[in-house]
Amino acid sequence: MIFALTLTTVLAKTDYVGILEIAKERYGDKAVATVNDWQDLISEISPLANEEKLEAVNDFFNKRVLFVDDIYNWKESDYWATPLETMGVLKGDCEDFTIAKYTTLLLAGMPMEHLRLFYVKAKIGGVNSTVSQAHMVLSYYEKPTSAPLILDNLIPDIKVASSRPDLTPVFSFNSAGIWVGGSTTAASNDPASKLSRWSDLLERMQNEGIQ
């Protein structure tokens, strides 16, 4: 069953030709051009060092994708888009940016243990603000106990977590586990069974050629 798959398993069978065909059918020539650029990006950065990969992927999506809330983009209050869906419409919210960056880095050879999709509370209006909202970013760990680097759609630069006092960690996950707060020990090793949207995302990615 798809729910037993990890994203690493899924990525091992990616059908790039099929993804282009679906992009053409669903979204048209502009999406095909974007997906072609995306595939070129993956090829170009695969031999690079990890931090060079982070910069390239962060820039690719932050510069091309317009932030739009799910209710306007997908007519749902909370929808996790596949990378193809995000590239097809070039719109997305924080989860969509994060999923696209995570998947792309894995395709470019980034070891999964370096990456986590991170839910945080983000202060709105500066670090002294009392107003916060749920937000998702991608975090990169050079080592399991390292201070993570944060890839965020709200700001263009990748920053170490200690320089982002506006973000309060809630929980993080990747294809192998779930971590609570800033813990270095996983609370669960089966994220697909705990996060229904993650399981649904994997299934839709598989149907689009990442299978």
BADRENZA-938385 format. One record per residue (C-alpha): x, y negated, z negated; residue in one letter. Coordinates in steps of 0.5 Angstrom, whole numbers, plus 500, padded with zeros to 3 digits. Example, Ala and Ser with C-alpha at 12.3 -4.5 7.8 and 13.67 -1.06 7.14 Angstrom:
525509484A 527502486S 
//
This chain:
500500500M 502493501I 502491494F 507496492A 512492497L 517487495T 519481500L 526484501T 523490504T 518486508V 523482511L 528488513A 523489519K 521482521T 519482529D 521475531Y 518476538V 511478535G 512472531I 513467537L 507471540E 502469534I 505462534A 503461541K 496464541E 494461534R 497454534Y 500453541G 507450544D 509445539K 508451534A 512455539V 518450539A 518450531T 518457530V 524457536N 528452532D 527456525W 529462528Q 535458531D 536456524L 536463521I 542465526S 546459525E 546459517I 547466516S 554466516P 555460512L 556459504A 550459500N 550452498E 550450505E 544455507K 540451501L 542444504E 540446511A 533450509V 531444505N 532439510D 529443515F 522444512F 522437508N 523433514K 518437519R 512439514V 507433512L 505434504F 497436505V 493438499D 490445500D 483443500I 484438506Y 489443510N 486450509W 479448506K 481452499E 483449492S 489454492D 492457498Y 499460499W 500459506A 505464510T 511461513P 508461520L 502458518E 506452515T 510452521M 504452525G 500446523V 507443520L 503441513K 503444507G 503443499D 508445494C 507452494E 507452502D 514449502F 517453497T 515460500I 517458507A 524456504K 525462500Y 523467506T 527463510T 533463506L 532471505L 532472512L 539468513A 542473508G 541470501M 541475496P 534475492M 537475485E 539467487H 532465488L 526464484R 519460486L 518456480F 512453477Y 513447473V 509441470K 512435474A 511428470K 508423475I 510416475G 517417472G 520421466V 516417461N 510418464S 505422460T 501424466V 503431469S 501436474Q 502443476A 508443481H 512449485M 519448487V 525453489L 530454484S 537457486Y 542460481Y 549461482E 549466477K 543469472P 545464467T 547458471S 543452471A 539452477P 539448483L 532445485I 529445492L 523440492D 519437497N 518431493L 525429494I 530430499P 536431495D 538438492I 539437484K 541441478V 535442474A 538438468S 538432472S 530433473R 527431466P 521430470D 520437471L 518442465T 519450467P 513454466V 514461469F 518463475S 518469480F 521473486N 520479489S 523483483A 521480477G 517474473I 520470468W 517465463V 519458462G 527458462G 528465460S 534469463T 530475462T 525478466A 518479463A 516483468S 519487474N 512488478D 510481480P 506483486A 501487481S 501480476K 500475482L 494476486S 496471491R 503474492W 500480494S 495477499D 501473502L 505479503L 500482507E 498476511R 506476512M 506483514Q 500482519N 504476522E 510480524G 514480518I 513488517Q 
//
